[in-house]
Amino acid sequence: MGAGRCGWQMTVVANLCLGVIGLFPCFLLSVYVSHLGVAGGAPSGWTLVVVPLTVGFGALWFLVNRGLRKLTTPAHARHHWWLALLLTSAPALSLPVGALVSGSF
């Protein structure tokens, strides 16, 4: 029982930290996508930076969560991926909410 509880606590902390780190690739990816139509295609310099950074972050997220999933109890292990995805996206989702509350949006 103790190992499962520790696994959930580590999942929450790790995925919130990954969410903060993931703000940078998310921002670069949004800038990249917004410039696709303006530039008339994919700018090659941006492609060389954004694609490996985004794929690398995705691989890091997957490897961390695969290891953390093994620490959760087998009965709750299938909920791990949904919780990890929600916790990782929480920092990015909180930005528009914070802007809305502060009145700067």
C-alpha positions as YAML, in Angstrom:
chain: A
units: angstrom
residues:
- id: 1
  name: MET
  ca: [0.00, 0.00, 0.00]
- id: 2
  name: GLY
  ca: [2.85, 2.39, 0.79]
- id: 3
  name: ALA
  ca: [4.54, 1.92, -2.59]
- id: 4
  name: GLY
  ca: [1.33, 2.80, -4.44]
- id: 5
  name: ARG
  ca: [0.86, 5.97, -2.41]
- id: 6
  name: CYS
  ca: [4.46, 7.02, -3.02]
- id: 7
  name: GLY
  ca: [3.97, 6.34, -6.73]
- id: 8
  name: TRP
  ca: [0.98, 8.69, -6.90]
- id: 9
  name: GLN
  ca: [2.80, 11.44, -5.02]
- id: 10
  name: MET
  ca: [5.81, 11.12, -7.31]
- id: 11
  name: THR
  ca: [3.49, 11.15, -10.34]
- id: 12
  name: VAL
  ca: [1.90, 14.42, -9.25]
- id: 13
  name: VAL
  ca: [5.21, 16.16, -8.53]
- id: 14
  name: ALA
  ca: [7.02, 14.86, -11.62]
- id: 15
  name: ASN
  ca: [4.22, 15.71, -14.04]
- id: 16
  name: LEU
  ca: [3.69, 19.19, -12.64]
- id: 17
  name: CYS
  ca: [7.43, 19.81, -13.07]
- id: 18
  name: LEU
  ca: [7.30, 18.37, -16.59]
- id: 19
  name: GLY
  ca: [4.37, 20.67, -17.30]
- id: 20
  name: VAL
  ca: [6.40, 23.72, -16.33]
- id: 21
  name: ILE
  ca: [9.34, 22.53, -18.44]
- id: 22
  name: GLY
  ca: [6.95, 21.73, -21.29]
- id: 23
  name: LEU
  ca: [5.78, 25.34, -21.53]
- id: 24
  name: PHE
  ca: [8.88, 26.16, -23.59]
- id: 25
  name: PRO
  ca: [8.37, 23.50, -26.33]
- id: 26
  name: CYS
  ca: [4.64, 24.30, -26.31]
- id: 27
  name: PHE
  ca: [5.35, 28.00, -26.88]
- id: 28
  name: LEU
  ca: [7.86, 27.29, -29.65]
- id: 29
  name: LEU
  ca: [5.46, 24.87, -31.30]
- id: 30
  name: SER
  ca: [2.67, 27.46, -31.26]
- id: 31
  name: VAL
  ca: [4.96, 30.09, -32.82]
- id: 32
  name: TYR
  ca: [6.09, 27.56, -35.42]
- id: 33
  name: VAL
  ca: [2.53, 26.61, -36.39]
- id: 34
  name: SER
  ca: [1.42, 30.25, -36.53]
- id: 35
  name: HIS
  ca: [4.23, 31.03, -38.98]
- id: 36
  name: LEU
  ca: [3.45, 28.12, -41.32]
- id: 37
  name: GLY
  ca: [0.85, 30.08, -43.27]
- id: 38
  name: VAL
  ca: [2.80, 33.34, -43.23]
- id: 39
  name: ALA
  ca: [6.05, 31.87, -44.52]
- id: 40
  name: GLY
  ca: [4.34, 29.80, -47.21]
- id: 41
  name: GLY
  ca: [5.64, 26.54, -45.76]
- id: 42
  name: ALA
  ca: [7.77, 25.28, -42.94]
- id: 43
  name: PRO
  ca: [10.76, 27.55, -42.18]
- id: 44
  name: SER
  ca: [13.73, 25.17, -42.18]
- id: 45
  name: GLY
  ca: [15.61, 26.84, -39.31]
- id: 46
  name: TRP
  ca: [12.60, 26.57, -37.04]
- id: 47
  name: THR
  ca: [12.02, 22.98, -38.09]
- id: 48
  name: LEU
  ca: [15.54, 22.01, -37.02]
- id: 49
  name: VAL
  ca: [14.89, 23.41, -33.53]
- id: 50
  name: VAL
  ca: [11.20, 22.82, -32.82]
- id: 51
  name: VAL
  ca: [10.76, 19.26, -34.04]
- id: 52
  name: PRO
  ca: [13.67, 17.68, -32.09]
- id: 53
  name: LEU
  ca: [12.79, 19.71, -28.99]
- id: 54
  name: THR
  ca: [9.14, 18.65, -29.09]
- id: 55
  name: VAL
  ca: [9.96, 15.00, -29.84]
- id: 56
  name: GLY
  ca: [12.60, 15.00, -27.10]
- id: 57
  name: PHE
  ca: [10.15, 16.39, -24.56]
- id: 58
  name: GLY
  ca: [7.56, 13.80, -25.58]
- id: 59
  name: ALA
  ca: [10.11, 11.01, -25.18]
- id: 60
  name: LEU
  ca: [11.17, 12.34, -21.77]
- id: 61
  name: TRP
  ca: [7.53, 12.54, -20.66]
- id: 62
  name: PHE
  ca: [6.85, 8.99, -21.81]
- id: 63
  name: LEU
  ca: [9.95, 7.50, -20.19]
- id: 64
  name: VAL
  ca: [9.36, 9.25, -16.87]
- id: 65
  name: ASN
  ca: [5.73, 8.18, -16.75]
- id: 66
  name: ARG
  ca: [6.48, 4.63, -17.81]
- id: 67
  name: GLY
  ca: [8.81, 4.35, -14.82]
- id: 68
  name: LEU
  ca: [6.30, 6.01, -12.48]
- id: 69
  name: ARG
  ca: [3.48, 3.75, -13.67]
- id: 70
  name: LYS
  ca: [5.38, 0.76, -12.32]
- id: 71
  name: LEU
  ca: [5.29, 2.33, -8.85]
- id: 72
  name: THR
  ca: [1.49, 2.58, -8.75]
- id: 73
  name: THR
  ca: [-0.72, -0.24, -7.57]
- id: 74
  name: PRO
  ca: [-1.90, -2.54, -10.37]
- id: 75
  name: ALA
  ca: [-5.56, -1.74, -9.68]
- id: 76
  name: HIS
  ca: [-5.01, 1.98, -10.41]
- id: 77
  name: ALA
  ca: [-2.25, 1.73, -13.01]
- id: 78
  name: ARG
  ca: [-4.57, 2.25, -15.99]
- id: 79
  name: HIS
  ca: [-5.59, 5.68, -14.63]
- id: 80
  name: HIS
  ca: [-1.95, 6.76, -14.47]
- id: 81
  name: TRP
  ca: [-1.70, 7.98, -18.08]
- id: 82
  name: TRP
  ca: [-4.81, 10.17, -17.86]
- id: 83
  name: LEU
  ca: [-3.65, 11.70, -14.59]
- id: 84
  name: ALA
  ca: [-0.17, 12.28, -16.02]
- id: 85
  name: LEU
  ca: [-1.59, 14.02, -19.10]
- id: 86
  name: LEU
  ca: [-3.88, 16.22, -17.01]
- id: 87
  name: LEU
  ca: [-1.12, 17.19, -14.56]
- id: 88
  name: THR
  ca: [1.37, 17.93, -17.34]
- id: 89
  name: SER
  ca: [-1.09, 20.20, -19.12]
- id: 90
  name: ALA
  ca: [-2.13, 22.00, -15.91]
- id: 91
  name: PRO
  ca: [0.56, 24.73, -16.06]
- id: 92
  name: ALA
  ca: [-0.26, 25.51, -19.70]
- id: 93
  name: LEU
  ca: [-3.99, 25.56, -18.99]
- id: 94
  name: SER
  ca: [-3.53, 27.82, -15.98]
- id: 95
  name: LEU
  ca: [-1.97, 30.64, -18.05]
- id: 96
  name: PRO
  ca: [-5.18, 31.78, -19.79]
- id: 97
  name: VAL
  ca: [-7.14, 31.36, -16.57]
- id: 98
  name: GLY
  ca: [-4.64, 33.56, -14.71]
- id: 99
  name: ALA
  ca: [-4.80, 36.18, -17.46]
- id: 100
  name: LEU
  ca: [-8.59, 36.12, -17.35]
- id: 101
  name: VAL
  ca: [-8.71, 36.51, -13.57]
- id: 102
  name: SER
  ca: [-6.15, 39.33, -13.54]
- id: 103
  name: GLY
  ca: [-8.05, 41.22, -16.24]
- id: 104
  name: SER
  ca: [-5.18, 41.34, -18.73]
- id: 105
  name: PHE
  ca: [-6.94, 39.12, -21.25]
...
